[in-house]
Amino acid sequence: MKTAVEGSTASSRDSIARVQATPVYVDCSLDIGPISKPARLSGLVLEIETADGLLGHGFTAITDEEIVAAALNEVVAPHLLGKDAMAREHISEALYWLLSPRGQTGYASHAISAVDIALWDIAGKRLGQPVWRLLGGARPVVTTYTTFGFGALDRDELAAAARHLASKGHRRLKMVVGQHALARRDEPRPLDAVIAEDERRIRAVREAIGAEVELYIDANCSLDAFHALRLAQRVADCDIGFFEEPLRGNDTQRLADFRRQAPMPVAAGQNEGQLFRYRDLLAAGALDILQPNVCIGGGYSAGVKAAALAQAHGITIDNGGAFPFHNMHLHAGLANGGLVEWHLVSVSMCQQLFKQLPQREVDALPLPTQPGLGYELDLDAVREIGRRPASRGKGKG
């Protein structure tokens, strides 16, 4: 397989001359006070270079990185060579027809996301502005929430981690529920038992953090409607800020039914790859919070459109699906931008792949003033990590 495609006869400095996608497999760690757990995440980094040597980098994850890399290196790259790197909307539309002409999502959406992010990085560098300012410049700081409560932590560790974060001033915490319940139901692993333990874990965290800290829960599409609603009703007194992705596949009709009955707000949308899916979820009244993720749903070009749909429906947007250093630009750029997810494992991953990342201050993340994304790929680390397939692991917790 070719790993890079080079060469362009175009004379414009903005002509795309090189495209290279690299899967990366990163050994991470989850460190919260006295709690330390090993973790692994995989992702894909994309380099796009212009004729005059300007380099932009894109990113995607929560997918099959080898397939997306092959699509980018073998199909997308030849199509991009010689194209104007500043023509982001033209390229986004062209890639839709190249990769998903009949409305498919999946790998196509991930590939388009990586390209679009890299092109916005180039645009910011060319114009001397950070991406968030190009998107609208609504605010220089975004508010974060901390995703910490993964299945690798037992109930006591979960409570200890929550207590530690609350003691350090964190006021918005998220934990995982469902624990891949539908995918593992034949182990056997009864769904009733899963949500019963989820209830115990939620109550342990709420007791540890008290009433002043917001608590969110995320099932990662792992429950059916019956068990998701049963769990929601059982923890109604725990003051849950939102229940994220409670149902398999974000089924629009079922999710709308669930929202009408659930005693807490409902959030979803991080894994959607087509604009009509956001439209349908909003029109059906299925959500309180829309969660577009620029690393998955088509990059910033698609993210601003999803945000506009949400604004037209009077629905807030937040970042779901992790990777705050990419998603912060969308939420800082737009007037209706919302919370950015500080997913502890994905942050650990990004800290190994990128240089000059902005530093969070408790629940506040200042946006960079440097042009483009405001941070750079650590090319040596990418090359090294990309050569370690034995360490690879998927997921986001």
C-alpha positions as CSV (number, residue, x, y, z in Angstrom):
1,M,0.0,0.0,0.0
2,K,1.3,3.5,-0.7
3,T,1.7,5.6,2.4
4,A,2.1,8.9,0.7
5,V,1.2,10.6,-2.5
6,E,3.3,13.5,-3.7
7,G,3.7,15.8,-6.6
8,S,1.5,18.5,-8.2
9,T,1.9,20.5,-11.4
10,A,-0.2,23.4,-10.1
11,S,1.8,26.6,-9.5
12,S,-0.4,28.1,-6.8
13,R,1.2,28.1,-3.4
14,D,-2.1,26.7,-2.0
15,S,-2.1,23.7,-4.3
16,I,-2.2,20.5,-2.3
17,A,1.1,18.7,-3.0
18,R,1.2,15.9,-0.4
19,V,-1.3,13.8,1.6
20,Q,-0.3,11.2,4.1
21,A,-2.5,9.3,6.7
22,T,-0.9,7.4,9.5
23,P,-2.8,5.1,12.0
24,V,-1.5,5.5,15.5
25,Y,-1.9,3.1,18.5
26,V,-1.2,4.8,21.8
27,D,-0.6,3.4,25.2
28,C,-2.2,5.9,27.6
29,S,-2.8,6.1,31.3
30,L,-5.7,7.2,33.4
31,D,-4.3,9.0,36.4
32,I,-6.7,10.6,39.0
33,G,-5.1,11.3,42.3
34,P,-4.3,7.9,43.9
35,I,-5.9,6.0,41.0
36,S,-3.8,4.9,38.0
37,K,-4.9,2.6,35.3
38,P,-3.3,1.7,31.9
39,A,-5.4,2.3,28.8
40,R,-5.1,2.2,25.0
41,L,-6.6,4.3,22.3
42,S,-6.1,4.3,18.5
43,G,-6.6,7.1,16.0
44,L,-5.4,8.5,12.7
45,V,-3.4,11.6,11.9
46,L,-3.4,13.2,8.5
47,E,-0.8,15.5,7.0
48,I,-1.7,17.7,4.1
49,E,1.1,19.9,2.6
50,T,0.8,22.7,0.1
51,A,3.1,23.5,-2.8
52,D,5.0,26.0,-0.7
53,G,5.5,23.7,2.2
54,L,2.7,24.8,4.6
55,L,1.6,21.8,6.6
56,G,-1.8,21.2,8.1
57,H,-2.8,18.2,10.3
58,G,-6.1,16.5,10.7
59,F,-7.3,13.7,13.0
60,T,-10.0,11.1,13.4
61,A,-10.7,8.3,15.8
62,I,-13.3,5.8,17.1
63,T,-13.1,3.9,13.8
64,D,-11.0,1.3,12.0
65,E,-7.9,3.3,11.4
66,E,-6.3,1.0,8.8
67,I,-9.4,1.2,6.6
68,V,-9.6,5.0,6.9
69,A,-5.9,5.3,6.2
70,A,-6.2,3.2,3.1
71,A,-9.1,5.3,1.9
72,L,-7.2,8.5,2.5
73,N,-3.9,7.3,1.0
74,E,-5.2,5.3,-2.0
75,V,-8.5,7.1,-2.9
76,V,-8.6,10.6,-1.4
77,A,-5.0,11.6,-1.8
78,P,-4.9,11.3,-5.7
79,H,-8.2,13.2,-5.8
80,L,-6.8,16.1,-3.7
81,L,-3.5,16.6,-5.4
82,G,-3.5,19.9,-7.2
83,K,-6.7,21.1,-5.5
84,D,-6.8,24.5,-3.8
85,A,-6.3,23.9,0.0
86,M,-8.3,27.0,0.7
87,A,-11.4,25.6,-1.1
88,R,-12.7,23.7,1.9
89,E,-16.4,23.7,1.0
90,H,-15.6,22.6,-2.6
91,I,-13.4,19.7,-1.3
92,S,-15.9,18.7,1.4
93,E,-18.6,18.4,-1.2
94,A,-16.4,16.6,-3.7
95,L,-15.3,14.1,-1.0
96,Y,-19.0,13.4,-0.2
97,W,-19.6,12.3,-3.8
98,L,-16.4,10.4,-3.9
99,L,-16.8,8.4,-0.7
100,S,-20.5,8.4,0.2
101,P,-22.6,9.1,-2.9
102,R,-25.7,7.3,-1.6
103,G,-25.7,8.7,1.9
104,Q,-23.4,6.2,3.6
105,T,-21.6,7.3,6.8
106,G,-19.0,5.3,8.7
107,Y,-15.5,5.4,7.3
108,A,-16.3,8.1,4.7
109,S,-17.2,10.5,7.4
110,H,-14.0,9.8,9.3
111,A,-11.9,10.4,6.3
112,I,-13.7,13.6,5.4
113,S,-13.3,14.8,9.0
114,A,-9.5,14.4,8.9
115,V,-9.2,16.2,5.6
116,D,-11.4,19.1,6.7
117,I,-9.6,19.6,10.0
118,A,-6.2,19.7,8.1
119,L,-7.5,22.2,5.6
120,W,-8.8,24.5,8.4
121,D,-5.4,24.2,10.0
122,I,-3.8,25.3,6.7
123,A,-6.3,28.2,6.3
124,G,-5.5,29.5,9.8
125,K,-1.8,29.3,9.2
126,R,-2.1,31.0,5.8
127,L,-4.2,33.8,7.2
128,G,-2.4,34.1,10.5
129,Q,-5.4,33.3,12.7
130,P,-6.4,30.4,15.0
131,V,-9.3,28.3,13.6
132,W,-11.7,29.4,16.4
133,R,-11.4,33.0,15.2
134,L,-12.0,32.0,11.6
135,L,-15.1,30.1,12.7
136,G,-16.5,33.3,14.4
137,G,-14.4,34.1,17.4
138,A,-17.3,34.0,19.9
139,R,-15.1,33.4,23.0
140,P,-11.4,32.9,23.9
141,V,-12.1,30.3,26.6
142,V,-14.4,27.3,26.7
143,T,-15.9,25.5,29.7
144,T,-15.0,21.8,30.0
145,Y,-16.5,18.8,31.7
146,T,-14.3,15.8,32.8
147,T,-15.0,12.3,31.6
148,F,-13.4,10.1,34.2
149,G,-15.7,7.2,35.2
150,F,-14.7,4.3,33.0
151,G,-15.5,0.7,33.4
152,A,-11.9,-0.1,34.4
153,L,-12.6,1.5,37.7
154,D,-14.4,-0.6,40.3
155,R,-17.0,1.1,42.5
156,D,-14.7,2.1,45.2
157,E,-12.1,3.5,42.8
158,L,-14.8,5.3,40.9
159,A,-16.0,7.1,44.1
160,A,-12.4,7.8,45.1
161,A,-11.6,9.3,41.7
162,A,-14.8,11.4,41.7
163,R,-14.0,12.7,45.3
164,H,-10.5,13.6,44.2
165,L,-11.7,15.6,41.2
166,A,-14.4,17.4,43.1
167,S,-11.8,18.3,45.8
168,K,-9.7,19.9,43.1
169,G,-12.5,22.2,41.9
170,H,-14.0,20.2,39.0
171,R,-17.7,20.9,38.9
172,R,-18.8,18.8,35.9
173,L,-18.1,15.1,35.8
174,K,-19.1,12.3,33.4
175,M,-19.2,8.5,33.9
176,V,-19.9,5.6,31.7
177,V,-22.9,3.3,32.1
178,G,-24.2,0.4,30.1
179,Q,-20.7,-1.1,29.8
180,H,-21.2,-2.5,26.3
181,A,-24.3,-4.3,27.6
182,L,-25.9,-5.2,24.3
183,A,-22.7,-6.2,22.6
184,R,-21.8,-8.6,25.5
185,R,-25.3,-9.9,26.3
186,D,-24.4,-13.4,25.2
187,E,-21.5,-13.9,27.6
188,P,-24.0,-14.2,29.5
189,R,-24.3,-10.8,31.0
190,P,-27.9,-10.0,31.8
191,L,-28.9,-6.4,31.1
192,D,-30.8,-6.2,34.4
193,A,-27.6,-7.0,36.3
194,V,-25.7,-4.4,34.3
195,I,-28.1,-1.5,35.1
196,A,-28.4,-2.6,38.7
197,E,-24.6,-2.2,39.1
198,D,-24.8,1.0,37.1
199,E,-27.3,2.4,39.7
200,R,-24.9,1.4,42.5
201,R,-22.0,3.1,40.8
202,I,-24.0,6.3,40.1
203,R,-25.1,6.5,43.7
204,A,-21.5,6.0,44.9
205,V,-20.3,8.9,42.7
206,R,-23.1,11.2,43.7
207,E,-22.5,10.5,47.4
208,A,-18.7,11.2,46.9
209,I,-19.1,14.5,45.1
210,G,-22.2,15.9,46.9
211,A,-24.9,18.0,45.4
212,E,-22.9,20.9,44.0
213,V,-21.1,19.0,41.3
214,E,-22.9,18.2,38.0
215,L,-23.0,14.5,37.1
216,Y,-23.5,13.2,33.5
217,I,-23.9,9.6,32.4
218,D,-23.0,8.0,29.0
219,A,-24.2,4.6,27.7
220,N,-22.3,4.8,24.4
221,C,-25.4,3.4,22.6
222,S,-25.1,0.2,24.7
223,L,-28.7,-0.2,26.0
224,D,-32.1,-0.9,24.6
225,A,-35.0,1.4,25.3
226,F,-36.5,-0.7,28.2
227,H,-33.3,-0.9,30.2
228,A,-32.1,2.6,29.5
229,L,-35.5,4.0,30.7
230,R,-35.4,1.7,33.8
231,L,-31.9,2.9,34.7
232,A,-33.0,6.6,34.1
233,Q,-36.0,6.2,36.4
234,R,-34.0,4.4,39.1
235,V,-31.5,7.3,39.4
236,A,-34.0,10.1,39.0
237,D,-33.1,11.4,42.5
238,C,-29.4,11.6,41.6
239,D,-29.8,14.9,39.6
240,I,-28.2,13.7,36.4
241,G,-27.3,16.6,34.1
242,F,-27.7,14.6,30.9
243,F,-28.0,11.0,29.8
244,E,-25.7,10.6,26.7
245,E,-26.4,8.1,23.9
246,P,-28.7,5.8,25.9
247,L,-29.9,3.8,23.0
248,R,-28.5,1.5,20.3
249,G,-27.8,3.4,17.1
250,N,-29.4,6.7,18.3
251,D,-32.7,5.4,16.9
252,T,-34.6,8.6,16.3
253,Q,-38.1,7.4,17.1
254,R,-37.0,5.4,20.2
255,L,-34.9,8.3,21.4
256,A,-37.8,10.7,21.1
257,D,-40.0,8.3,23.1
258,F,-37.2,7.9,25.7
259,R,-36.8,11.7,26.0
260,R,-40.5,12.2,26.7
261,Q,-40.3,9.7,29.6
262,A,-36.8,10.2,31.0
263,P,-36.4,12.3,34.2
264,M,-33.2,14.0,32.9
265,P,-32.0,15.7,29.7
266,V,-30.9,13.5,26.7
267,A,-27.8,14.1,24.6
268,A,-26.4,12.4,21.5
269,G,-24.9,13.0,18.0
270,Q,-21.2,12.5,18.4
271,N,-21.0,9.7,15.9
272,E,-23.3,11.0,13.2
273,G,-21.9,11.5,9.8
274,Q,-24.7,13.0,7.7
275,L,-26.4,16.3,8.2
276,F,-29.9,14.8,7.8
277,R,-29.3,12.7,10.8
278,Y,-28.9,15.8,13.0
279,R,-32.0,17.3,11.3
280,D,-34.1,14.2,12.0
281,L,-33.0,13.9,15.6
282,L,-33.9,17.6,16.2
283,A,-37.1,17.6,14.3
284,A,-38.3,14.5,16.2
285,G,-37.7,16.2,19.5
286,A,-35.3,13.4,20.4
287,L,-32.6,15.5,22.1
288,D,-32.0,18.3,24.7
289,I,-28.3,18.5,23.7
290,L,-26.8,17.9,20.3
291,Q,-23.2,16.7,20.4
292,P,-21.4,17.0,17.0
293,N,-17.8,15.9,17.0
294,V,-15.6,17.5,14.4
295,C,-13.2,14.4,14.4
296,I,-16.1,12.2,13.3
297,G,-18.9,14.1,11.7
298,G,-17.2,15.9,8.8
299,G,-14.8,18.4,10.4
300,Y,-15.5,22.0,11.1
301,S,-17.3,22.6,7.8
302,A,-20.0,20.1,8.9
303,G,-19.8,21.1,12.5
304,V,-20.9,24.6,11.9
305,K,-23.9,23.4,9.9
306,A,-25.0,21.0,12.6
307,A,-24.6,23.8,15.1
308,A,-26.8,26.0,13.0
309,L,-29.5,23.3,12.9
310,A,-29.4,23.1,16.6
311,Q,-29.6,26.8,17.0
312,A,-32.6,26.9,14.7
313,H,-34.4,24.3,16.9
314,G,-33.4,26.1,20.1
315,I,-31.2,23.2,21.2
316,T,-27.8,23.6,22.9
317,I,-24.6,21.9,21.6
318,D,-21.9,20.3,23.6
319,N,-18.8,18.2,22.6
320,G,-19.3,14.5,23.0
321,G,-16.9,11.8,21.8
322,A,-13.8,13.3,23.3
323,F,-10.8,15.0,21.6
324,P,-11.1,18.5,23.2
325,F,-8.2,20.1,21.4
326,H,-10.0,19.8,18.0
327,N,-13.5,20.4,19.2
328,M,-12.6,23.4,21.3
329,H,-12.3,25.5,18.2
330,L,-15.9,24.8,17.2
331,H,-17.3,25.8,20.6
332,A,-15.1,28.8,20.9
333,G,-15.9,30.0,17.4
334,L,-19.7,29.8,17.5
335,A,-22.1,31.9,19.6
336,N,-24.1,28.8,20.6
337,G,-21.0,26.8,21.4
338,G,-21.2,24.7,24.6
339,L,-19.2,22.4,26.9
340,V,-16.1,20.7,25.7
341,E,-15.4,17.1,26.9
342,W,-12.1,16.7,28.7
343,H,-11.9,12.9,28.3
344,L,-8.9,12.0,30.4
345,V,-7.7,9.0,28.3
346,S,-8.0,10.9,25.0
347,V,-6.2,13.8,26.5
348,S,-3.4,11.5,27.5
349,M,-3.3,10.2,23.9
350,C,-3.2,13.8,22.4
351,Q,-0.4,14.8,24.8
352,Q,1.7,12.1,23.1
353,L,0.9,13.1,19.5
354,F,0.9,16.9,19.6
355,K,3.2,19.6,20.8
356,Q,2.3,23.0,22.5
357,L,-1.2,21.9,23.5
358,P,-3.1,24.5,25.6
359,Q,-3.3,23.9,29.3
360,R,-6.6,23.6,31.1
361,E,-7.3,25.6,34.2
362,V,-9.7,23.4,36.2
363,D,-12.9,23.5,34.1
364,A,-11.7,26.3,31.7
365,L,-9.7,25.7,28.6
366,P,-8.1,28.9,27.0
367,L,-7.9,28.8,23.2
368,P,-4.6,29.3,21.5
369,T,-3.7,32.5,19.8
370,Q,-1.2,30.8,17.4
371,P,-2.5,30.4,13.8
372,G,-4.3,27.2,12.7
373,L,-5.1,24.7,15.3
374,G,-2.5,26.4,17.5
375,Y,-0.4,23.3,18.2
376,E,1.6,21.0,16.0
377,L,2.1,17.3,15.3
378,D,5.1,15.7,17.0
379,L,6.2,14.0,13.8
380,D,8.8,11.8,15.5
381,A,6.2,10.5,17.9
382,V,3.7,9.9,15.1
383,R,6.2,7.9,13.1
384,E,7.2,5.9,16.2
385,I,3.7,5.2,17.5
386,G,2.5,4.4,14.0
387,R,5.0,1.6,13.9
388,R,3.6,-0.1,17.0
389,P,0.5,-2.1,15.8
390,A,0.9,-4.6,18.6
391,S,-0.1,-2.0,21.1
392,R,-3.2,-0.8,19.3
393,G,-6.6,-0.6,21.0
394,K,-9.8,1.0,20.2
395,G,-12.5,2.7,22.1
396,K,-13.1,5.9,24.1
397,G,-14.5,4.5,27.4
